[in-house]
Amino acid sequence: MIEWLQSLPAEWGNYISMLLFCSLGAMVWLIPIKAITADLESPAKWQDIRWWATVLIALQLCIYIAF
């Protein structure tokens, strides 16, 4: 199996990584907002860490697309 993996083109690793980042971005939004802001009385929009995670994942995808 290792030989088969080594015979694949190098850009496939890039595509697989991008697919995993997209999957991670989707899974982040499955976390309910109540679980994130449970200890806050009136949470602000910027305190939703799902937005921060989405921005960071998008930046990472931009790097993978560029290189």
Predicted model as a PDB file, atoms N, CA, C, CB and O in Angstrom, pLDDT in the B-factor column:
MODEL        1                                                                  
ATOM      1  N   MET A   1       0.824  -1.189   0.000  1.00 83.00           N  
ATOM      2  CA  MET A   1       0.000   0.000   0.000  1.00 83.00           C  
ATOM      3  C   MET A   1       0.870   1.256   0.000  1.00 83.00           C  
ATOM      4  CB  MET A   1      -0.938  -0.004   1.205  1.00 83.00           C  
ATOM      5  O   MET A   1       0.511   2.260  -0.615  1.00 83.00           O  
ATOM      6  N   ILE A   2       1.993   1.204   0.675  1.00 85.00           N  
ATOM      7  CA  ILE A   2       2.897   2.357   0.695  1.00 85.00           C  
ATOM      8  C   ILE A   2       3.379   2.677  -0.714  1.00 85.00           C  
ATOM      9  CB  ILE A   2       4.101   2.090   1.622  1.00 85.00           C  
ATOM     10  O   ILE A   2       3.464   3.845  -1.093  1.00 85.00           O  
ATOM     11  N   GLU A   3       3.689   1.656  -1.479  1.00 90.00           N  
ATOM     12  CA  GLU A   3       4.151   1.889  -2.851  1.00 90.00           C  
ATOM     13  C   GLU A   3       3.062   2.555  -3.687  1.00 90.00           C  
ATOM     14  CB  GLU A   3       4.584   0.567  -3.505  1.00 90.00           C  
ATOM     15  O   GLU A   3       3.344   3.417  -4.519  1.00 90.00           O  
ATOM     16  N   TRP A   4       1.809   2.144  -3.455  1.00 86.00           N  
ATOM     17  CA  TRP A   4       0.708   2.749  -4.188  1.00 86.00           C  
ATOM     18  C   TRP A   4       0.575   4.228  -3.831  1.00 86.00           C  
ATOM     19  CB  TRP A   4      -0.604   2.008  -3.895  1.00 86.00           C  
ATOM     20  O   TRP A   4       0.365   5.067  -4.707  1.00 86.00           O  
ATOM     21  N   LEU A   5       0.698   4.543  -2.532  1.00 81.00           N  
ATOM     22  CA  LEU A   5       0.619   5.942  -2.103  1.00 81.00           C  
ATOM     23  C   LEU A   5       1.764   6.763  -2.675  1.00 81.00           C  
ATOM     24  CB  LEU A   5       0.628   6.031  -0.579  1.00 81.00           C  
ATOM     25  O   LEU A   5       1.573   7.919  -3.053  1.00 81.00           O  
ATOM     26  N   GLN A   6       2.947   6.174  -2.739  1.00 86.00           N  
ATOM     27  CA  GLN A   6       4.096   6.900  -3.268  1.00 86.00           C  
ATOM     28  C   GLN A   6       3.993   7.103  -4.777  1.00 86.00           C  
ATOM     29  CB  GLN A   6       5.380   6.161  -2.931  1.00 86.00           C  
ATOM     30  O   GLN A   6       4.631   8.002  -5.325  1.00 86.00           O  
ATOM     31  N   SER A   7       3.200   6.280  -5.450  1.00 88.00           N  
ATOM     32  CA  SER A   7       3.052   6.426  -6.898  1.00 88.00           C  
ATOM     33  C   SER A   7       2.040   7.511  -7.282  1.00 88.00           C  
ATOM     34  CB  SER A   7       2.631   5.101  -7.506  1.00 88.00           C  
ATOM     35  O   SER A   7       1.964   7.905  -8.446  1.00 88.00           O  
ATOM     36  N   LEU A   8       1.270   7.990  -6.313  1.00 85.00           N  
ATOM     37  CA  LEU A   8       0.293   9.042  -6.597  1.00 85.00           C  
ATOM     38  C   LEU A   8       1.009  10.371  -6.849  1.00 85.00           C  
ATOM     39  CB  LEU A   8      -0.715   9.184  -5.427  1.00 85.00           C  
ATOM     40  O   LEU A   8       2.083  10.610  -6.298  1.00 85.00           O  
ATOM     41  N   PRO A   9       0.423  11.228  -7.673  1.00 91.00           N  
ATOM     42  CA  PRO A   9       1.010  12.560  -7.877  1.00 91.00           C  
ATOM     43  C   PRO A   9       1.038  13.360  -6.567  1.00 91.00           C  
ATOM     44  CB  PRO A   9       0.217  13.337  -8.952  1.00 91.00           C  
ATOM     45  O   PRO A   9       0.169  13.200  -5.710  1.00 91.00           O  
ATOM     46  N   ALA A  10       2.040  14.211  -6.431  1.00 85.00           N  
ATOM     47  CA  ALA A  10       2.225  14.976  -5.193  1.00 85.00           C  
ATOM     48  C   ALA A  10       1.066  15.926  -4.916  1.00 85.00           C  
ATOM     49  CB  ALA A  10       3.519  15.763  -5.258  1.00 85.00           C  
ATOM     50  O   ALA A  10       0.755  16.188  -3.754  1.00 85.00           O  
ATOM     51  N   GLU A  11       0.421  16.446  -5.956  1.00 87.00           N  
ATOM     52  CA  GLU A  11      -0.672  17.402  -5.727  1.00 87.00           C  
ATOM     53  C   GLU A  11      -1.898  16.751  -5.101  1.00 87.00           C  
ATOM     54  CB  GLU A  11      -1.067  18.064  -7.033  1.00 87.00           C  
ATOM     55  O   GLU A  11      -2.760  17.456  -4.576  1.00 87.00           O  
ATOM     56  N   TRP A  12      -1.999  15.440  -5.141  1.00 90.00           N  
ATOM     57  CA  TRP A  12      -3.116  14.755  -4.494  1.00 90.00           C  
ATOM     58  C   TRP A  12      -3.104  14.989  -2.990  1.00 90.00           C  
ATOM     59  CB  TRP A  12      -3.070  13.257  -4.792  1.00 90.00           C  
ATOM     60  O   TRP A  12      -4.159  15.113  -2.368  1.00 90.00           O  
ATOM     61  N   GLY A  13      -1.925  15.047  -2.413  1.00 87.00           N  
ATOM     62  CA  GLY A  13      -1.827  15.348  -0.984  1.00 87.00           C  
ATOM     63  C   GLY A  13      -2.406  16.713  -0.676  1.00 87.00           C  
ATOM     64  O   GLY A  13      -3.050  16.908   0.354  1.00 87.00           O  
ATOM     65  N   ASN A  14      -2.175  17.647  -1.567  1.00 89.00           N  
ATOM     66  CA  ASN A  14      -2.717  18.996  -1.414  1.00 89.00           C  
ATOM     67  C   ASN A  14      -4.243  18.961  -1.493  1.00 89.00           C  
ATOM     68  CB  ASN A  14      -2.142  19.942  -2.496  1.00 89.00           C  
ATOM     69  O   ASN A  14      -4.920  19.603  -0.690  1.00 89.00           O  
ATOM     70  N   TYR A  15      -4.779  18.224  -2.445  1.00 91.00           N  
ATOM     71  CA  TYR A  15      -6.228  18.136  -2.598  1.00 91.00           C  
ATOM     72  C   TYR A  15      -6.880  17.446  -1.396  1.00 91.00           C  
ATOM     73  CB  TYR A  15      -6.576  17.387  -3.883  1.00 91.00           C  
ATOM     74  O   TYR A  15      -7.939  17.864  -0.929  1.00 91.00           O  
ATOM     75  N   ILE A  16      -6.246  16.404  -0.913  1.00 91.00           N  
ATOM     76  CA  ILE A  16      -6.779  15.698   0.254  1.00 91.00           C  
ATOM     77  C   ILE A  16      -6.762  16.613   1.474  1.00 91.00           C  
ATOM     78  CB  ILE A  16      -5.966  14.410   0.535  1.00 91.00           C  
ATOM     79  O   ILE A  16      -7.715  16.622   2.253  1.00 91.00           O  
ATOM     80  N   SER A  17      -5.688  17.381   1.649  1.00 92.00           N  
ATOM     81  CA  SER A  17      -5.617  18.325   2.766  1.00 92.00           C  
ATOM     82  C   SER A  17      -6.706  19.376   2.664  1.00 92.00           C  
ATOM     83  CB  SER A  17      -4.247  18.998   2.813  1.00 92.00           C  
ATOM     84  O   SER A  17      -7.318  19.733   3.671  1.00 92.00           O  
ATOM     85  N   MET A  18      -6.955  19.876   1.466  1.00 94.00           N  
ATOM     86  CA  MET A  18      -8.009  20.870   1.275  1.00 94.00           C  
ATOM     87  C   MET A  18      -9.379  20.266   1.581  1.00 94.00           C  
ATOM     88  CB  MET A  18      -7.977  21.422  -0.164  1.00 94.00           C  
ATOM     89  O   MET A  18     -10.229  20.932   2.171  1.00 94.00           O  
ATOM     90  N   LEU A  19      -9.597  19.028   1.189  1.00 95.00           N  
ATOM     91  CA  LEU A  19     -10.859  18.357   1.488  1.00 95.00           C  
ATOM     92  C   LEU A  19     -11.046  18.193   2.993  1.00 95.00           C  
ATOM     93  CB  LEU A  19     -10.915  16.989   0.796  1.00 95.00           C  
ATOM     94  O   LEU A  19     -12.149  18.378   3.508  1.00 95.00           O  
ATOM     95  N   LEU A  20      -9.974  17.848   3.695  1.00 96.00           N  
ATOM     96  CA  LEU A  20     -10.053  17.704   5.148  1.00 96.00           C  
ATOM     97  C   LEU A  20     -10.322  19.041   5.834  1.00 96.00           C  
ATOM     98  CB  LEU A  20      -8.763  17.095   5.686  1.00 96.00           C  
ATOM     99  O   LEU A  20     -11.070  19.091   6.811  1.00 96.00           O  
ATOM    100  N   PHE A  21      -9.729  20.111   5.345  1.00 95.00           N  
ATOM    101  CA  PHE A  21     -10.002  21.435   5.913  1.00 95.00           C  
ATOM    102  C   PHE A  21     -11.452  21.847   5.670  1.00 95.00           C  
ATOM    103  CB  PHE A  21      -9.049  22.482   5.313  1.00 95.00           C  
ATOM    104  O   PHE A  21     -12.080  22.438   6.549  1.00 95.00           O  
ATOM    105  N   CYS A  22     -11.990  21.541   4.485  1.00 96.00           N  
ATOM    106  CA  CYS A  22     -13.401  21.851   4.216  1.00 96.00           C  
ATOM    107  C   CYS A  22     -14.311  21.042   5.137  1.00 96.00           C  
ATOM    108  CB  CYS A  22     -13.749  21.565   2.736  1.00 96.00           C  
ATOM    109  O   CYS A  22     -15.315  21.553   5.633  1.00 96.00           O  
ATOM    110  N   SER A  23     -13.957  19.788   5.361  1.00 97.00           N  
ATOM    111  CA  SER A  23     -14.740  18.950   6.278  1.00 97.00           C  
ATOM    112  C   SER A  23     -14.692  19.503   7.697  1.00 97.00           C  
ATOM    113  CB  SER A  23     -14.223  17.503   6.259  1.00 97.00           C  
ATOM    114  O   SER A  23     -15.705  19.536   8.396  1.00 97.00           O  
ATOM    115  N   LEU A  24     -13.516  19.933   8.111  1.00 96.00           N  
ATOM    116  CA  LEU A  24     -13.367  20.528   9.437  1.00 96.00           C  
ATOM    117  C   LEU A  24     -14.199  21.798   9.551  1.00 96.00           C  
ATOM    118  CB  LEU A  24     -11.890  20.832   9.729  1.00 96.00           C  
ATOM    119  O   LEU A  24     -14.829  22.043  10.580  1.00 96.00           O  
ATOM    120  N   GLY A  25     -14.199  22.606   8.490  1.00 95.00           N  
ATOM    121  CA  GLY A  25     -15.011  23.821   8.493  1.00 95.00           C  
ATOM    122  C   GLY A  25     -16.489  23.530   8.622  1.00 95.00           C  
ATOM    123  O   GLY A  25     -17.212  24.279   9.278  1.00 95.00           O  
ATOM    124  N   ALA A  26     -16.951  22.453   8.006  1.00 96.00           N  
ATOM    125  CA  ALA A  26     -18.356  22.077   8.133  1.00 96.00           C  
ATOM    126  C   ALA A  26     -18.657  21.545   9.533  1.00 96.00           C  
ATOM    127  CB  ALA A  26     -18.724  21.026   7.079  1.00 96.00           C  
ATOM    128  O   ALA A  26     -19.711  21.838  10.098  1.00 96.00           O  
ATOM    129  N   MET A  27     -17.744  20.775  10.086  1.00 96.00           N  
ATOM    130  CA  MET A  27     -17.973  20.206  11.416  1.00 96.00           C  
ATOM    131  C   MET A  27     -17.979  21.270  12.510  1.00 96.00           C  
ATOM    132  CB  MET A  27     -16.911  19.166  11.724  1.00 96.00           C  
ATOM    133  O   MET A  27     -18.649  21.110  13.530  1.00 96.00           O  
ATOM    134  N   VAL A  28     -17.241  22.350  12.301  1.00 96.00           N  
ATOM    135  CA  VAL A  28     -17.218  23.442  13.279  1.00 96.00           C  
ATOM    136  C   VAL A  28     -18.633  23.994  13.472  1.00 96.00           C  
ATOM    137  CB  VAL A  28     -16.248  24.573  12.823  1.00 96.00           C  
ATOM    138  O   VAL A  28     -19.018  24.346  14.587  1.00 96.00           O  
ATOM    139  N   TRP A  29     -19.397  24.069  12.394  1.00 96.00           N  
ATOM    140  CA  TRP A  29     -20.745  24.641  12.465  1.00 96.00           C  
ATOM    141  C   TRP A  29     -21.766  23.674  13.032  1.00 96.00           C  
ATOM    142  CB  TRP A  29     -21.189  25.085  11.097  1.00 96.00           C  
ATOM    143  O   TRP A  29     -22.920  24.051  13.236  1.00 96.00           O  
ATOM    144  N   LEU A  30     -21.371  22.434  13.293  1.00 96.00           N  
ATOM    145  CA  LEU A  30     -22.269  21.482  13.950  1.00 96.00           C  
ATOM    146  C   LEU A  30     -22.300  21.671  15.464  1.00 96.00           C  
ATOM    147  CB  LEU A  30     -21.850  20.058  13.620  1.00 96.00           C  
ATOM    148  O   LEU A  30     -23.177  21.140  16.146  1.00 96.00           O  
ATOM    149  N   ILE A  31     -21.344  22.425  15.981  1.00 94.00           N  
ATOM    150  CA  ILE A  31     -21.304  22.709  17.418  1.00 94.00           C  
ATOM    151  C   ILE A  31     -22.417  23.714  17.726  1.00 94.00           C  
ATOM    152  CB  ILE A  31     -19.889  23.265  17.861  1.00 94.00           C  
ATOM    153  O   ILE A  31     -22.459  24.785  17.121  1.00 94.00           O  
ATOM    154  N   PRO A  32     -23.305  23.391  18.645  1.00 93.00           N  
ATOM    155  CA  PRO A  32     -24.388  24.337  18.954  1.00 93.00           C  
ATOM    156  C   PRO A  32     -23.861  25.601  19.647  1.00 93.00           C  
ATOM    157  CB  PRO A  32     -25.443  23.660  19.844  1.00 93.00           C  
ATOM    158  O   PRO A  32     -22.912  25.545  20.429  1.00 93.00           O  
ATOM    159  N   ILE A  33     -24.485  26.724  19.348  1.00 90.00           N  
ATOM    160  CA  ILE A  33     -24.073  28.010  19.917  1.00 90.00           C  
ATOM    161  C   ILE A  33     -24.195  28.014  21.433  1.00 90.00           C  
ATOM    162  CB  ILE A  33     -24.907  29.143  19.328  1.00 90.00           C  
ATOM    163  O   ILE A  33     -23.423  28.690  22.113  1.00 90.00           O  
ATOM    164  N   LYS A  34     -25.148  27.274  21.966  1.00 89.00           N  
ATOM    165  CA  LYS A  34     -25.321  27.203  23.426  1.00 89.00           C  
ATOM    166  C   LYS A  34     -24.112  26.561  24.101  1.00 89.00           C  
ATOM    167  CB  LYS A  34     -26.591  26.414  23.776  1.00 89.00           C  
ATOM    168  O   LYS A  34     -23.773  26.919  25.229  1.00 89.00           O  
ATOM    169  N   ALA A  35     -23.466  25.626  23.430  1.00 90.00           N  
ATOM    170  CA  ALA A  35     -22.279  24.989  24.000  1.00 90.00           C  
ATOM    171  C   ALA A  35     -21.098  25.949  24.031  1.00 90.00           C  
ATOM    172  CB  ALA A  35     -21.913  23.737  23.204  1.00 90.00           C  
ATOM    173  O   ALA A  35     -20.222  25.833  24.889  1.00 90.00           O  
ATOM    174  N   ILE A  36     -21.072  26.886  23.109  1.00 87.00           N  
ATOM    175  CA  ILE A  36     -19.958  27.834  23.032  1.00 87.00           C  
ATOM    176  C   ILE A  36     -20.141  28.978  24.022  1.00 87.00           C  
ATOM    177  CB  ILE A  36     -19.826  28.389  21.609  1.00 87.00           C  
ATOM    178  O   ILE A  36     -19.186  29.396  24.678  1.00 87.00           O  
ATOM    179  N   THR A  37     -21.356  29.480  24.130  1.00 86.00           N  
ATOM    180  CA  THR A  37     -21.620  30.671  24.941  1.00 86.00           C  
ATOM    181  C   THR A  37     -22.415  30.340  26.198  1.00 86.00           C  
ATOM    182  CB  THR A  37     -22.370  31.707  24.118  1.00 86.00           C  
ATOM    183  O   THR A  37     -23.227  31.153  26.641  1.00 86.00           O  
ATOM    184  N   ALA A  38     -22.202  29.189  26.768  1.00 85.00           N  
ATOM    185  CA  ALA A  38     -22.979  28.754  27.929  1.00 85.00           C  
ATOM    186  C   ALA A  38     -22.760  29.648  29.150  1.00 85.00           C  
ATOM    187  CB  ALA A  38     -22.625  27.321  28.277  1.00 85.00           C  
ATOM    188  O   ALA A  38     -23.691  29.883  29.920  1.00 85.00           O  
ATOM    189  N   ASP A  39     -21.550  30.141  29.327  1.00 85.00           N  
ATOM    190  CA  ASP A  39     -21.264  30.940  30.523  1.00 85.00           C  
ATOM    191  C   ASP A  39     -21.427  32.447  30.306  1.00 85.00           C  
ATOM    192  CB  ASP A  39     -19.862  30.656  30.993  1.00 85.00           C  
ATOM    193  O   ASP A  39     -21.099  33.229  31.199  1.00 85.00           O  
ATOM    194  N   LEU A  40     -21.918  32.865  29.158  1.00 82.00           N  
ATOM    195  CA  LEU A  40     -22.114  34.289  28.862  1.00 82.00           C  
ATOM    196  C   LEU A  40     -23.594  34.634  28.898  1.00 82.00           C  
ATOM    197  CB  LEU A  40     -21.514  34.652  27.487  1.00 82.00           C  
ATOM    198  O   LEU A  40     -24.426  33.900  28.365  1.00 82.00           O  
ATOM    199  N   GLU A  41     -23.915  35.764  29.532  1.00 83.00           N  
ATOM    200  CA  GLU A  41     -25.319  36.177  29.615  1.00 83.00           C  
ATOM    201  C   GLU A  41     -25.843  36.671  28.269  1.00 83.00           C  
ATOM    202  CB  GLU A  41     -25.486  37.272  30.669  1.00 83.00           C  
ATOM    203  O   GLU A  41     -26.873  36.202  27.785  1.00 83.00           O  
ATOM    204  N   SER A  42     -25.139  37.602  27.679  1.00 83.00           N  
ATOM    205  CA  SER A  42     -25.545  38.120  26.365  1.00 83.00           C  
ATOM    206  C   SER A  42     -24.309  38.118  25.456  1.00 83.00           C  
ATOM    207  CB  SER A  42     -26.169  39.578  26.483  1.00 83.00           C  
ATOM    208  O   SER A  42     -23.587  39.113  25.380  1.00 83.00           O  
ATOM    209  N   PRO A  43     -24.077  37.017  24.784  1.00 81.00           N  
ATOM    210  CA  PRO A  43     -22.869  36.919  23.962  1.00 81.00           C  
ATOM    211  C   PRO A  43     -22.936  37.831  22.736  1.00 81.00           C  
ATOM    212  CB  PRO A  43     -22.653  35.475  23.520  1.00 81.00           C  
ATOM    213  O   PRO A  43     -23.976  37.979  22.096  1.00 81.00           O  
ATOM    214  N   ALA A  44     -21.802  38.425  22.442  1.00 84.00           N  
ATOM    215  CA  ALA A  44     -21.683  39.249  21.244  1.00 84.00           C  
ATOM    216  C   ALA A  44     -21.366  38.345  20.049  1.00 84.00           C  
ATOM    217  CB  ALA A  44     -20.582  40.345  21.425  1.00 84.00           C  
ATOM    218  O   ALA A  44     -20.939  37.202  20.212  1.00 84.00           O  
ATOM    219  N   LYS A  45     -21.583  38.877  18.862  1.00 83.00           N  
ATOM    220  CA  LYS A  45     -21.347  38.103  17.639  1.00 83.00           C  
ATOM    221  C   LYS A  45     -19.885  37.675  17.524  1.00 83.00           C  
ATOM    222  CB  LYS A  45     -21.751  38.919  16.405  1.00 83.00           C  
ATOM    223  O   LYS A  45     -19.602  36.576  17.046  1.00 83.00           O  
ATOM    224  N   TRP A  46     -18.963  38.517  17.950  1.00 86.00           N  
ATOM    225  CA  TRP A  46     -17.551  38.199  17.807  1.00 86.00           C  
ATOM    226  C   TRP A  46     -17.095  37.111  18.787  1.00 86.00           C  
ATOM    227  CB  TRP A  46     -16.723  39.451  18.007  1.00 86.00           C  
ATOM    228  O   TRP A  46     -16.000  36.571  18.630  1.00 86.00           O  
ATOM    229  N   GLN A  47     -17.898  36.785  19.774  1.00 86.00           N  
ATOM    230  CA  GLN A  47     -17.529  35.751  20.736  1.00 86.00           C  
ATOM    231  C   GLN A  47     -17.881  34.346  20.255  1.00 86.00           C  
ATOM    232  CB  GLN A  47     -18.207  36.017  22.055  1.00 86.00           C  
ATOM    233  O   GLN A  47     -17.573  33.363  20.929  1.00 86.00           O  
ATOM    234  N   ASP A  48     -18.513  34.251  19.111  1.00 89.00           N  
ATOM    235  CA  ASP A  48     -18.817  32.952  18.520  1.00 89.00           C  
ATOM    236  C   ASP A  48     -17.548  32.440  17.837  1.00 89.00           C  
ATOM    237  CB  ASP A  48     -20.016  33.050  17.503  1.00 89.00           C  
ATOM    238  O   ASP A  48     -17.184  32.920  16.764  1.00 89.00           O  
ATOM    239  N   ILE A  49     -16.878  31.471  18.451  1.00 92.00           N  
ATOM    240  CA  ILE A  49     -15.585  31.008  17.937  1.00 92.00           C  
ATOM    241  C   ILE A  49     -15.715  30.249  16.627  1.00 92.00           C  
ATOM    242  CB  ILE A  49     -14.906  30.129  18.961  1.00 92.00           C  
ATOM    243  O   ILE A  49     -14.711  29.981  15.968  1.00 92.00           O  
ATOM    244  N   ARG A  50     -16.925  29.904  16.244  1.00 93.00           N  
ATOM    245  CA  ARG A  50     -17.113  29.237  14.950  1.00 93.00           C  
ATOM    246  C   ARG A  50     -16.734  30.170  13.804  1.00 93.00           C  
ATOM    247  CB  ARG A  50     -18.573  28.765  14.790  1.00 93.00           C  
ATOM    248  O   ARG A  50     -16.187  29.725  12.795  1.00 93.00           O  
ATOM    249  N   TRP A  51     -17.024  31.471  13.959  1.00 94.00           N  
ATOM    250  CA  TRP A  51     -16.626  32.439  12.930  1.00 94.00           C  
ATOM    251  C   TRP A  51     -15.118  32.551  12.840  1.00 94.00           C  
ATOM    252  CB  TRP A  51     -17.232  33.813  13.219  1.00 94.00           C  
ATOM    253  O   TRP A  51     -14.560  32.603  11.744  1.00 94.00           O  
ATOM    254  N   TRP A  52     -14.448  32.590  13.998  1.00 95.00           N  
ATOM    255  CA  TRP A  52     -12.992  32.674  14.013  1.00 95.00           C  
ATOM    256  C   TRP A  52     -12.368  31.431  13.378  1.00 95.00           C  
ATOM    257  CB  TRP A  52     -12.483  32.850  15.452  1.00 95.00           C  
ATOM    258  O   TRP A  52     -11.414  31.535  12.606  1.00 95.00           O  
ATOM    259  N   ALA A  53     -12.903  30.270  13.701  1.00 96.00           N  
ATOM    260  CA  ALA A  53     -12.388  29.029  13.118  1.00 96.00           C  
ATOM    261  C   ALA A  53     -12.600  29.011  11.613  1.00 96.00           C  
ATOM    262  CB  ALA A  53     -13.065  27.809  13.760  1.00 96.00           C  
ATOM    263  O   ALA A  53     -11.734  28.545  10.872  1.00 96.00           O  
ATOM    264  N   THR A  54     -13.738  29.511  11.154  1.00 96.00           N  
ATOM    265  CA  THR A  54     -14.018  29.540   9.723  1.00 96.00           C  
ATOM    266  C   THR A  54     -13.048  30.464   8.989  1.00 96.00           C  
ATOM    267  CB  THR A  54     -15.459  29.986   9.473  1.00 96.00           C  
ATOM    268  O   THR A  54     -12.587  30.138   7.896  1.00 96.00           O  
ATOM    269  N   VAL A  55     -12.743  31.601   9.582  1.00 96.00           N  
ATOM    270  CA  VAL A  55     -11.788  32.530   8.965  1.00 96.00           C  
ATOM    271  C   VAL A  55     -10.404  31.889   8.888  1.00 96.00           C  
ATOM    272  CB  VAL A  55     -11.722  33.858   9.763  1.00 96.00           C  
ATOM    273  O   VAL A  55      -9.735  31.986   7.859  1.00 96.00           O  
ATOM    274  N   LEU A  56      -9.974  31.244   9.950  1.00 97.00           N  
ATOM    275  CA  LEU A  56      -8.660  30.607   9.941  1.00 97.00           C  
ATOM    276  C   LEU A  56      -8.597  29.451   8.947  1.00 97.00           C  
ATOM    277  CB  LEU A  56      -8.311  30.109  11.336  1.00 97.00           C  
ATOM    278  O   LEU A  56      -7.579  29.264   8.281  1.00 97.00           O  
ATOM    279  N   ILE A  57      -9.659  28.688   8.842  1.00 97.00           N  
ATOM    280  CA  ILE A  57      -9.695  27.593   7.881  1.00 97.00           C  
ATOM    281  C   ILE A  57      -9.678  28.148   6.455  1.00 97.00           C  
ATOM    282  CB  ILE A  57     -10.945  26.711   8.107  1.00 97.00           C  
ATOM    283  O   ILE A  57      -9.017  27.588   5.581  1.00 97.00           O  
ATOM    284  N   ALA A  58     -10.393  29.234   6.220  1.00 97.00           N  
ATOM    285  CA  ALA A  58     -10.391  29.861   4.892  1.00 97.00           C  
ATOM    286  C   ALA A  58      -8.999  30.374   4.531  1.00 97.00           C  
ATOM    287  CB  ALA A  58     -11.408  31.016   4.840  1.00 97.00           C  
ATOM    288  O   ALA A  58      -8.561  30.231   3.390  1.00 97.00           O  
ATOM    289  N   LEU A  59      -8.311  30.966   5.490  1.00 96.00           N  
ATOM    290  CA  LEU A  59      -6.935  31.415   5.232  1.00 96.00           C  
ATOM    291  C   LEU A  59      -6.018  30.239   4.905  1.00 96.00           C  
ATOM    292  CB  LEU A  59      -6.388  32.180   6.445  1.00 96.00           C  
ATOM    293  O   LEU A  59      -5.176  30.328   4.011  1.00 96.00           O  
ATOM    294  N   GLN A  60      -6.186  29.154   5.627  1.00 95.00           N  
ATOM    295  CA  GLN A  60      -5.380  27.971   5.362  1.00 95.00           C  
ATOM    296  C   GLN A  60      -5.681  27.417   3.958  1.00 95.00           C  
ATOM    297  CB  GLN A  60      -5.643  26.893   6.439  1.00 95.00           C  
ATOM    298  O   GLN A  60      -4.770  26.989   3.250  1.00 95.00           O  
ATOM    299  N   LEU A  61      -6.945  27.428   3.569  1.00 95.00           N  
ATOM    300  CA  LEU A  61      -7.302  26.964   2.231  1.00 95.00           C  
ATOM    301  C   LEU A  61      -6.703  27.869   1.166  1.00 95.00           C  
ATOM    302  CB  LEU A  61      -8.823  26.901   2.074  1.00 95.00           C  
ATOM    303  O   LEU A  61      -6.290  27.384   0.112  1.00 95.00           O  
ATOM    304  N   CYS A  62      -6.647  29.161   1.415  1.00 95.00           N  
ATOM    305  CA  CYS A  62      -6.015  30.082   0.458  1.00 95.00           C  
ATOM    306  C   CYS A  62      -4.544  29.751   0.263  1.00 95.00           C  
ATOM    307  CB  CYS A  62      -6.163  31.534   0.930  1.00 95.00           C  
ATOM    308  O   CYS A  62      -4.024  29.823  -0.851  1.00 95.00           O  
ATOM    309  N   ILE A  63      -3.883  29.392   1.342  1.00 92.00           N  
ATOM    310  CA  ILE A  63      -2.470  29.003   1.240  1.00 92.00           C  
ATOM    311  C   ILE A  63      -2.338  27.729   0.416  1.00 92.00           C  
ATOM    312  CB  ILE A  63      -1.850  28.800   2.646  1.00 92.00           C  
ATOM    313  O   ILE A  63      -1.464  27.643  -0.446  1.00 92.00           O  
ATOM    314  N   TYR A  64      -3.189  26.741   0.666  1.00 89.00           N  
ATOM    315  CA  TYR A  64      -3.130  25.498  -0.078  1.00 89.00           C  
ATOM    316  C   TYR A  64      -3.458  25.704  -1.546  1.00 89.00           C  
ATOM    317  CB  TYR A  64      -4.071  24.488   0.524  1.00 89.00           C  
ATOM    318  O   TYR A  64      -2.887  25.027  -2.402  1.00 89.00           O  
ATOM    319  N   ILE A  65      -4.369  26.627  -1.859  1.00 90.00           N  
ATOM    320  CA  ILE A  65      -4.712  26.908  -3.254  1.00 90.00           C  
ATOM    321  C   ILE A  65      -3.546  27.591  -3.958  1.00 90.00           C  
ATOM    322  CB  ILE A  65      -5.979  27.785  -3.340  1.00 90.00           C  
ATOM    323  O   ILE A  65      -3.260  27.299  -5.119  1.00 90.00           O  
ATOM    324  N   ALA A  66      -2.868  28.508  -3.251  1.00 90.00           N  
ATOM    325  CA  ALA A  66      -1.759  29.258  -3.853  1.00 90.00           C  
ATOM    326  C   ALA A  66      -0.536  28.395  -4.095  1.00 90.00           C  
ATOM    327  CB  ALA A  66      -1.381  30.423  -2.971  1.00 90.00           C  
ATOM    328  O   ALA A  66       0.174  28.584  -5.083  1.00 90.00           O  
ATOM    329  N   PHE A  67      -0.284  27.453  -3.206  1.00 83.00           N  
ATOM    330  CA  PHE A  67       0.936  26.647  -3.340  1.00 83.00           C  
ATOM    331  C   PHE A  67       0.595  25.214  -3.624  1.00 83.00           C  
ATOM    332  CB  PHE A  67       1.792  26.736  -2.083  1.00 83.00           C  
ATOM    333  O   PHE A  67       1.492  24.383  -3.768  1.00 83.00           O  
TER     334      PHE A  67                                                      
ENDMDL                                                                          
END                                                                             
